Amino acid sequence: MKTKFLPSIGLLLATAFLLACSCGGSGFPFNLLATSTPTPIPTATPTPTPLPTPTPSINLGTRITIPQGGFSFRPVIGYEVEAESDTVYITSPDQHVITMFAGTYDTSASNDLNQVSQDFLDVLRSDMPDMITNPSWNIFVGGTQALATDLSGTLNGAETRGRIVVAIPYDNQYFFAICLTNGASYWESEGRAAFEAMLGSVTFFSLR
């Protein structure tokens, strides 16, 4: 049985990206797709051995609690944070990285982590028909087992890469996280490290 919360997550994401594209970010803080994807400049002599992308230094700020979502976390310093009820958006200053954390309590939903994760992916696929996912794997968030899935595709005409994470910290209580970047390169250079750092700071509390 699908959680009733999933359609609202899809709607929030779709609204965020659609407004970003149509309004150029005016009056809306999350204009991830309002910025054009940078075009790589070819070099005259290719490097024989690719160099690893340096891992950015991630510094986290003051802890923020989302009472209606059942979680708290620390955002990356310098990122913009906007909370709406049980959902919070965290956006990089250049708006190439957008993260969403959300939590809910739903007694009618499944407590099968794999099923909830698949339902979340199905919602996203309605906005990203060409979405490609890698095999999911187990991680821990706030001491709770979670399921992570990397994905890529296009959203409103822009290339994106990212990851979703789903956890069930308590019976019938759900935590959803997603990070998407405007351009594949931003996932490797910043998005993944920022997302993992913020996820590592998440703590849960019961919504019962």
PASEBA-1860 file (N, C-alpha, C; in nm, 3 decimals):
! residues 208
1> MKTKFLPS> 0.084/-0.120/0.000/0.000/0.000/0.000/0.088/0.124/0.000 ~ 0.063/0.216/-0.089/0.145/0.336/-0.098/0.111/0.434/0.014 ~ 0.216/0.507/0.059/0.190/0.608/0.160/0.117/0.725/0.097 ~ 0.025/0.781/0.169/-0.051/0.895/0.118/0.038/1.018/0.101 ~ 0.153/1.016/0.169/0.240/1.132/0.167/0.317/1.147/0.036 ~ 0.338/1.036/-0.033/0.423/1.039/-0.152/0.375/1.134/-0.261 ~ 0.246/1.138/-0.295/0.205/1.232/-0.399/0.236/1.377/-0.365 ~ 0.227/1.414/-0.236/0.256/1.552/-0.200/0.404/1.583/-0.216
9> IGLLLATA> 0.491/1.484/-0.193/0.634/1.504/-0.217/0.659/1.529/-0.364 ~ 0.597/1.447/-0.448/0.614/1.466/-0.592/0.565/1.602/-0.636 ~ 0.454/1.646/-0.580/0.398/1.775/-0.616/0.490/1.888/-0.573 ~ 0.546/1.878/-0.454/0.637/1.982/-0.407/0.761/1.992/-0.494 ~ 0.816/1.876/-0.531/0.934/1.878/-0.617/0.901/1.935/-0.754 ~ 0.792/1.888/-0.811/0.753/1.937/-0.943/0.728/2.087/-0.940 ~ 0.661/2.133/-0.836/0.632/2.276/-0.824/0.760/2.356/-0.813 ~ 0.855/2.305/-0.733/0.982/2.376/-0.715/1.054/2.394/-0.847
17> FLLACSCG> 1.066/2.286/-0.924/1.140/2.292/-1.049/1.064/2.368/-1.157 ~ 0.933/2.353/-1.162/0.855/2.425/-1.262/0.861/2.575/-1.238 ~ 0.849/2.616/-1.112/0.857/2.759/-1.081/0.996/2.812/-1.112 ~ 1.097/2.730/-1.084/1.233/2.773/-1.113/1.251/2.801/-1.261 ~ 1.195/2.715/-1.345/1.211/2.731/-1.489/1.126/2.845/-1.543 ~ 1.003/2.854/-1.498/0.912/2.952/-1.558/0.932/3.092/-1.506 ~ 0.982/3.101/-1.381/0.993/3.234/-1.320/1.137/3.280/-1.309 ~ 1.230/3.196/-1.347/1.370/3.235/-1.337/1.413/3.260/-1.194
25> GSGFPFNL> 1.342/3.199/-1.099/1.378/3.213/-0.960/1.314/3.332/-0.894 ~ 1.244/3.417/-0.966/1.185/3.536/-0.908/1.077/3.498/-0.810 ~ 1.095/3.541/-0.683/0.997/3.515/-0.582/0.997/3.371/-0.533 ~ 1.094/3.292/-0.574/1.101/3.153/-0.532/1.246/3.119/-0.507 ~ 1.280/3.066/-0.391/1.421/3.050/-0.355/1.492/2.933/-0.419 ~ 1.420/2.842/-0.486/1.484/2.720/-0.532/1.487/2.712/-0.683 ~ 1.559/2.806/-0.745/1.563/2.808/-0.892/1.680/2.726/-0.943 ~ 1.679/2.596/-0.907/1.784/2.505/-0.952/1.797/2.504/-1.103
33> LATSTPTP> 1.684/2.491/-1.171/1.687/2.475/-1.315/1.681/2.608/-1.389 ~ 1.682/2.719/-1.317/1.680/2.848/-1.383/1.817/2.883/-1.438 ~ 1.920/2.816/-1.389/2.057/2.841/-1.432/2.094/2.742/-1.540 ~ 2.150/2.792/-1.649/2.185/2.703/-1.759/2.299/2.611/-1.719 ~ 2.299/2.492/-1.775/2.405/2.396/-1.749/2.533/2.443/-1.815 ~ 2.644/2.453/-1.739/2.768/2.502/-1.799/2.819/2.408/-1.907 ~ 2.877/2.465/-2.012/2.932/2.386/-2.122/3.081/2.368/-2.098 ~ 3.130/2.243/-2.090/3.273/2.221/-2.068/3.356/2.279/-2.183
41> IPTATPTP> 3.470/2.338/-2.150/3.560/2.393/-2.251/3.668/2.289/-2.280 ~ 3.677/2.241/-2.406/3.777/2.137/-2.436/3.918/2.191/-2.425 ~ 4.010/2.106/-2.382/4.150/2.145/-2.372/4.225/2.095/-2.495 ~ 4.333/2.163/-2.529/4.409/2.127/-2.649/4.475/1.990/-2.632 ~ 4.527/1.963/-2.512/4.594/1.836/-2.487/4.523/1.763/-2.374 ~ 4.460/1.649/-2.403/4.389/1.577/-2.297/4.485/1.521/-2.193 ~ 4.440/1.518/-2.069/4.521/1.461/-1.962/4.522/1.310/-1.974 ~ 4.639/1.246/-1.978/4.644/1.101/-1.996/4.570/1.025/-1.887
49> TPLPTPTP> 4.585/1.067/-1.761/4.521/0.999/-1.649/4.426/1.096/-1.580 ~ 4.295/1.065/-1.578/4.200/1.157/-1.512/4.234/1.173/-1.365 ~ 4.227/1.297/-1.320/4.254/1.325/-1.180/4.124/1.316/-1.101 ~ 4.130/1.264/-0.979/4.008/1.256/-0.899/3.955/1.394/-0.866 ~ 3.822/1.405/-0.861/3.761/1.533/-0.824/3.784/1.558/-0.676 ~ 3.841/1.676/-0.641/3.866/1.701/-0.500/3.735/1.704/-0.421 ~ 3.737/1.645/-0.302/3.619/1.647/-0.217/3.609/1.782/-0.148 ~ 3.497/1.853/-0.165/3.486/1.985/-0.104/3.479/1.974/0.048
57> SINLGTRI> 3.526/2.079/0.114/3.517/2.085/0.259/3.374/2.123/0.296 ~ 3.308/2.037/0.372/3.169/2.060/0.407/3.161/2.100/0.555 ~ 3.114/2.221/0.580/3.095/2.270/0.715/2.947/2.286/0.742 ~ 2.901/2.227/0.851/2.760/2.230/0.884/2.730/2.337/0.990 ~ 2.609/2.393/0.979/2.569/2.501/1.068/2.487/2.452/1.186 ~ 2.410/2.544/1.242/2.329/2.517/1.361/2.218/2.418/1.329 ~ 2.190/2.330/1.425/2.086/2.229/1.407/1.949/2.293/1.393 ~ 1.870/2.241/1.297/1.734/2.288/1.272/1.639/2.171/1.297
65> TIPQGGFS> 1.533/2.197/1.371/1.434/2.094/1.402/1.306/2.120/1.323 ~ 1.254/2.014/1.261/1.128/2.020/1.189/1.025/1.943/1.272 ~ 0.953/2.010/1.361/0.865/1.940/1.457/0.761/1.852/1.391 ~ 0.701/1.898/1.282/0.595/1.820/1.217/0.650/1.708/1.130 ~ 0.782/1.708/1.107/0.843/1.605/1.025/0.910/1.495/1.106 ~ 0.930/1.519/1.237/0.991/1.417/1.321/1.142/1.404/1.305 ~ 1.209/1.511/1.262/1.354/1.502/1.244/1.420/1.637/1.266 ~ 1.549/1.633/1.287/1.631/1.754/1.291/1.757/1.727/1.210
73> FRPVIGYE> 1.826/1.832/1.170/1.946/1.817/1.089/2.027/1.945/1.095 ~ 2.147/1.940/1.043/2.233/2.058/1.033/2.258/2.087/0.885 ~ 2.223/2.204/0.835/2.245/2.237/0.695/2.390/2.277/0.669 ~ 2.430/2.269/0.544/2.561/2.319/0.504/2.564/2.471/0.523 ~ 2.669/2.521/0.584/2.682/2.665/0.604/2.682/2.736/0.468 ~ 2.602/2.840/0.456/2.592/2.916/0.332/2.478/2.872/0.244 ~ 2.420/2.754/0.271/2.305/2.709/0.194/2.178/2.778/0.245 ~ 2.084/2.800/0.156/1.957/2.860/0.192/1.861/2.751/0.239
81> VEAESDTV> 1.790/2.778/0.348/1.700/2.680/0.408/1.560/2.740/0.414 ~ 1.462/2.663/0.366/1.322/2.705/0.369/1.238/2.588/0.416 ~ 1.167/2.607/0.527/1.083/2.500/0.583/0.937/2.528/0.557 ~ 0.864/2.421/0.523/0.719/2.428/0.505/0.658/2.309/0.577 ~ 0.601/2.333/0.695/0.535/2.228/0.772/0.632/2.114/0.799 ~ 0.612/1.997/0.735/0.694/1.879/0.761/0.804/1.860/0.658 ~ 0.830/1.961/0.576/0.926/1.952/0.466/1.023/2.069/0.472 ~ 1.149/2.042/0.435/1.247/2.150/0.431/1.329/2.137/0.303
89> YITSPDQH> 1.355/2.252/0.239/1.440/2.259/0.121/1.571/2.327/0.159 ~ 1.682/2.273/0.109/1.814/2.331/0.134/1.881/2.348/-0.001 ~ 1.919/2.471/-0.034/1.969/2.502/-0.168/2.106/2.568/-0.162 ~ 2.197/2.527/-0.249/2.329/2.586/-0.253/2.321/2.731/-0.303 ~ 2.419/2.814/-0.269/2.415/2.955/-0.309/2.404/2.975/-0.460 ~ 2.470/2.889/-0.539/2.463/2.902/-0.685/2.344/2.828/-0.742 ~ 2.265/2.763/-0.655/2.141/2.696/-0.692/2.162/2.579/-0.789 ~ 2.282/2.520/-0.784/2.307/2.400/-0.862/2.272/2.274/-0.784
97> VITMFAGT> 2.252/2.286/-0.653/2.223/2.171/-0.568/2.098/2.201/-0.487 ~ 1.997/2.115/-0.496/1.877/2.131/-0.416/1.850/2.000/-0.342 ~ 1.825/2.013/-0.213/1.798/1.898/-0.128/1.663/1.916/-0.061 ~ 1.591/1.808/-0.044/1.465/1.811/0.028/1.463/1.700/0.132 ~ 1.429/1.736/0.256/1.402/1.639/0.362/1.256/1.653/0.401 ~ 1.190/1.541/0.424/1.049/1.545/0.464/1.016/1.426/0.551 ~ 0.922/1.445/0.642/0.880/1.335/0.728/0.730/1.336/0.747 ~ 0.675/1.219/0.778/0.531/1.211/0.800/0.499/1.088/0.884
105> YDTSASND> 0.378/1.088/0.938/0.325/0.972/1.011/0.198/0.929/0.940 ~ 0.190/0.801/0.900/0.078/0.753/0.821/0.049/0.609/0.861 ~ -0.060/0.587/0.934/-0.093/0.453/0.982/-0.146/0.362/0.872 ~ -0.180/0.419/0.756/-0.235/0.337/0.647/-0.127/0.288/0.551 ~ -0.003/0.327/0.575/0.103/0.297/0.479/0.180/0.171/0.516 ~ 0.256/0.121/0.419/0.337/0.002/0.439/0.459/0.034/0.524 ~ 0.502/-0.064/0.604/0.627/-0.051/0.679/0.739/-0.129/0.612 ~ 0.719/-0.164/0.485/0.820/-0.233/0.406/0.907/-0.127/0.340
113> LNQVSQDF> 1.032/-0.119/0.382/1.123/-0.015/0.334/1.142/-0.021/0.183 ~ 1.156/-0.140/0.130/1.175/-0.154/-0.015/1.053/-0.104/-0.092 ~ 0.934/-0.135/-0.042/0.812/-0.091/-0.110/0.797/0.060/-0.106 ~ 0.825/0.120/0.010/0.813/0.265/0.023/0.914/0.335/-0.068 ~ 1.035/0.282/-0.076/1.137/0.340/-0.163/1.093/0.331/-0.309 ~ 1.038/0.217/-0.348/0.992/0.200/-0.486/0.877/0.295/-0.517 ~ 0.788/0.314/-0.421/0.676/0.408/-0.441/0.729/0.550/-0.463 ~ 0.831/0.586/-0.387/0.891/0.719/-0.401/0.951/0.735/-0.540
121> LDVLRSDM> 1.023/0.633/-0.586/1.081/0.637/-0.720/0.974/0.647/-0.828 ~ 0.863/0.578/-0.807/0.754/0.582/-0.905/0.696/0.724/-0.915 ~ 0.685/0.791/-0.801/0.636/0.930/-0.803/0.731/1.019/-0.881 ~ 0.861/1.001/-0.856/0.960/1.083/-0.927/0.960/1.053/-1.077 ~ 0.938/0.928/-1.111/0.942/0.890/-1.252/0.831/0.959/-1.332 ~ 0.722/0.994/-1.267/0.614/1.064/-1.337/0.660/1.201/-1.384 ~ 0.760/1.260/-1.316/0.816/1.388/-1.359/0.947/1.369/-1.436 ~ 1.007/1.250/-1.427/1.132/1.220/-1.498/1.115/1.088/-1.571
129> PDMITNPS> 1.044/1.086/-1.684/1.017/0.959/-1.755/1.143/0.885/-1.798 ~ 1.253/0.958/-1.820/1.376/0.892/-1.864/1.469/0.857/-1.748 ~ 1.417/0.862/-1.627/1.499/0.840/-1.509/1.564/0.702/-1.511 ~ 1.693/0.699/-1.482/1.770/0.575/-1.470/1.813/0.562/-1.324 ~ 1.793/0.445/-1.264/1.831/0.423/-1.126/1.936/0.314/-1.117 ~ 2.025/0.328/-1.020/2.122/0.224/-0.988/2.062/0.133/-0.879 ~ 2.118/0.013/-0.862/2.068/-0.074/-0.755/2.075/-0.005/-0.619 ~ 1.971/-0.022/-0.539/1.965/0.040/-0.407/2.059/-0.031/-0.310
137> WNIFVGGT> 2.099/0.038/-0.204/2.182/-0.023/-0.102/2.144/0.032/0.035 ~ 2.181/-0.042/0.138/2.145/-0.005/0.274/2.247/0.092/0.333 ~ 2.197/0.195/0.402/2.280/0.287/0.476/2.211/0.308/0.612 ~ 2.272/0.387/0.698/2.210/0.423/0.825/2.196/0.574/0.833 ~ 2.079/0.619/0.873/2.052/0.762/0.894/1.995/0.776/1.034 ~ 2.059/0.857/1.116/2.012/0.875/1.252/2.001/0.746/1.329 ~ 2.090/0.651/1.302/2.089/0.522/1.369/1.983/0.426/1.317 ~ 1.912/0.465/1.211/1.805/0.384/1.155/1.846/0.334/1.016
145> QALATDLS> 1.818/0.207/0.988/1.849/0.156/0.855/1.765/0.228/0.751 ~ 1.829/0.267/0.642/1.763/0.339/0.533/1.804/0.276/0.401 ~ 1.732/0.312/0.296/1.760/0.261/0.162/1.795/0.379/0.072 ~ 1.909/0.371/0.005/1.956/0.478/-0.082/1.956/0.430/-0.227 ~ 1.922/0.520/-0.319/1.921/0.489/-0.462/1.973/0.608/-0.539 ~ 2.075/0.588/-0.621/2.125/0.694/-0.709/2.041/0.696/-0.836 ~ 2.025/0.816/-0.891/1.944/0.829/-1.012/1.999/0.938/-1.102 ~ 1.956/0.933/-1.227/1.992/1.036/-1.324/1.880/1.047/-1.426
153> GTLNGAET> 1.877/1.159/-1.496/1.774/1.181/-1.597/1.765/1.327/-1.633 ~ 1.651/1.366/-1.688/1.628/1.507/-1.720/1.497/1.550/-1.655 ~ 1.497/1.674/-1.608/1.379/1.730/-1.544/1.356/1.867/-1.604 ~ 1.240/1.885/-1.669/1.211/2.011/-1.737/1.322/2.050/-1.834 ~ 1.378/1.950/-1.902/1.478/1.975/-2.006/1.619/1.989/-1.957 ~ 1.643/1.980/-1.827/1.778/1.996/-1.772/1.830/1.862/-1.722 ~ 1.957/1.836/-1.747/2.020/1.714/-1.698/2.031/1.719/-1.547 ~ 2.004/1.608/-1.481/2.016/1.605/-1.336/2.067/1.470/-1.290
161> RGRIVVAI> 2.139/1.473/-1.178/2.180/1.351/-1.110/2.155/1.370/-0.962 ~ 2.143/1.260/-0.891/2.121/1.274/-0.748/2.096/1.142/-0.680 ~ 2.029/1.151/-0.565/2.007/1.033/-0.482/1.882/1.053/-0.399 ~ 1.808/0.944/-0.377/1.700/0.946/-0.281/1.737/0.855/-0.164 ~ 1.685/0.887/-0.048/1.703/0.805/0.071/1.570/0.797/0.142 ~ 1.531/0.677/0.182/1.405/0.655/0.252/1.434/0.577/0.380 ~ 1.374/0.621/0.491/1.390/0.553/0.619/1.255/0.544/0.689 ~ 1.241/0.445/0.775/1.122/0.431/0.859/1.172/0.425/1.003
169> PYDNQYFF> 1.195/0.542/1.065/1.256/0.542/1.199/1.167/0.482/1.308 ~ 1.036/0.492/1.291/0.940/0.432/1.383/0.827/0.372/1.300 ~ 0.750/0.282/1.361/0.636/0.225/1.288/0.546/0.335/1.236 ~ 0.518/0.327/1.105/0.427/0.422/1.039/0.482/0.565/1.033 ~ 0.609/0.583/1.063/0.670/0.715/1.049/0.777/0.707/0.941 ~ 0.773/0.800/0.846/0.854/0.791/0.726/0.940/0.916/0.709 ~ 1.061/0.893/0.659/1.153/1.002/0.629/1.197/0.987/0.484 ~ 1.184/1.095/0.408/1.223/1.097/0.267/1.327/1.206/0.245
177> AICLTNGA> 1.431/1.174/0.171/1.533/1.272/0.138/1.569/1.257/-0.009 ~ 1.590/1.370/-0.074/1.634/1.367/-0.214/1.727/1.484/-0.239 ~ 1.830/1.459/-0.317/1.920/1.564/-0.362/1.931/1.553/-0.514 ~ 1.911/1.663/-0.584/1.925/1.669/-0.729/2.015/1.786/-0.765 ~ 2.090/1.770/-0.874/2.178/1.878/-0.918/2.149/1.918/-1.061 ~ 2.177/2.041/-1.091/2.161/2.094/-1.226/2.289/2.065/-1.305 ~ 2.295/1.946/-1.364/2.415/1.903/-1.435/2.485/1.791/-1.358 ~ 2.527/1.689/-1.428/2.588/1.572/-1.364/2.715/1.609/-1.287
185> SYWESEGR> 2.792/1.703/-1.338/2.920/1.736/-1.276/2.901/1.790/-1.134 ~ 2.789/1.857/-1.109/2.768/1.916/-0.977/2.738/1.810/-0.871 ~ 2.688/1.695/-0.913/2.666/1.587/-0.817/2.800/1.538/-0.764 ~ 2.897/1.518/-0.853/3.027/1.468/-0.811/3.109/1.575/-0.737 ~ 3.099/1.700/-0.781/3.184/1.804/-0.725/3.132/1.862/-0.594 ~ 3.000/1.855/-0.572/2.945/1.917/-0.452/2.824/1.844/-0.395 ~ 2.729/1.808/-0.480/2.601/1.759/-0.431/2.611/1.637/-0.342 ~ 2.688/1.538/-0.385/2.694/1.414/-0.307/2.753/1.438/-0.168
193> AAFEAMLG> 2.865/1.511/-0.162/2.929/1.536/-0.033/2.840/1.617/0.060 ~ 2.771/1.718/0.004/2.683/1.800/0.087/2.565/1.718/0.138 ~ 2.507/1.636/0.051/2.393/1.553/0.089/2.432/1.454/0.198 ~ 2.545/1.386/0.178/2.588/1.287/0.276/2.620/1.351/0.410 ~ 2.679/1.471/0.408/2.712/1.539/0.533/2.585/1.577/0.609 ~ 2.486/1.630/0.539/2.361/1.668/0.606/2.284/1.546/0.655 ~ 2.283/1.439/0.575/2.217/1.316/0.619/2.284/1.260/0.744 ~ 2.416/1.274/0.751/2.489/1.224/0.867/2.455/1.298/0.995
201> SVTFFSLR> 2.394/1.416/0.982/2.358/1.495/1.101/2.213/1.473/1.143 ~ 2.136/1.397/1.065/1.992/1.380/1.093/1.969/1.299/1.221 ~ 1.876/1.345/1.303/1.826/1.269/1.417/1.673/1.265/1.408 ~ 1.615/1.158/1.462/1.471/1.140/1.456/1.407/1.146/1.593 ~ 1.280/1.184/1.596/1.200/1.173/1.718/1.058/1.133/1.676 ~ 0.990/1.067/1.766/0.860/1.009/1.733/0.752/1.115/1.713 ~ 0.667/1.094/1.612/0.554/1.182/1.587/0.426/1.132/1.653 ~ 0.432/1.022/1.723/0.311/0.970/1.786/0.265/1.060/1.899
END
